[in-house]
Amino acid sequence: MPFPEETEFVLPNGLTLNSDRDADGVLITCASVSGWGSPGSKSQGTPREGEHGNSPAPNPKLDARVLNLQGRIDAPTRLLRQQAEHRLEAALGLQLFDLTVVDSIELHTQAQRSGKVDVDDDTDTACNWMAELTCPDPRRYGASKQVTMNLPSVTGGLRFPIRFPIRFTGSSISGDDTVTNEGNESAPLVVTFTGPLTTPKLTNLLTGQCVQYNDVLATQDDFVVLYLRFPLVVLLQGTALRTGKVSTGGGGVFGIKPGPNALSFRAAAGTGTALIEFDDTYQ
């Protein structure tokens, strides 16, 4: 599909498509992209014996995203045009690279070249180009979100001796908070529990799903990072694998559903915190 001229594609090595001409007067554009919408499902239903149609696919997932890009290079000289071709080929690499599309909503993903970069000469100083990319993770990610949660607590309260009229000066922390995923797909979640904590637990009250670290973080210098995606990865102090210390409930590893999500942070003991990190996520 064609994109507005103001839509920019940011690639590795500082290469931006649809930006202004560079210092040498070279302009590289991307005029159209197919595959930027929601990919198809990789899960298929099974035929229903003696009935119309298929049974619904269980737990359907998105297929990998395939992008076909078409653009143009315009340069003052033939040499500069060929140098621009080489920069574009290097940026559209065989290894995974970050691809950012800057439009009304800035979205980013990771892609790698799955086909060749075709160049079709137009003139000595201009050419058209085409490339095919694959995004193994089909999701597109937007703004990053971060929230620090504290355990439930109450401080202050009545002062003795009691005098009338009674004044309550205490304050409380509920241990609950609400985060919002502005996208249209469940967002992968990273949770960091920082001690002191005993068996810290995070629950998504919207879905009833929960994750618990079944060990002790003895001091405020102890922390464990839970990457709540498939496969689940849990790292103590950011390095030591502790996946076996984690239990889940309500349907396994969970993310942040589109819209508001109420979260609850609890522990058997301690005064530590839970850091919640995710990106707005789109199909």
Protein Blocks (a to p, Z undefined) as FASTA:
>chain_A
ZZdfklccddehhiaehiacdfkopacddfbdehjaccddfbdcdddehiahjdddehia
cdddddddddddddfbfklmmmmmmmmmmmmcfbdcddddddfbdcddddddfbdcdddd
fblmbccdddddddfblcdcdddddddddddddeejiddddddddddfbdcdehiacddd
fbfbdcddddddddddehiadddfknopacdddbddfbfkbccdddddddddddehhlac
cklmpccehhiaadddehjdddddddfbdjbdcddddddddZZ
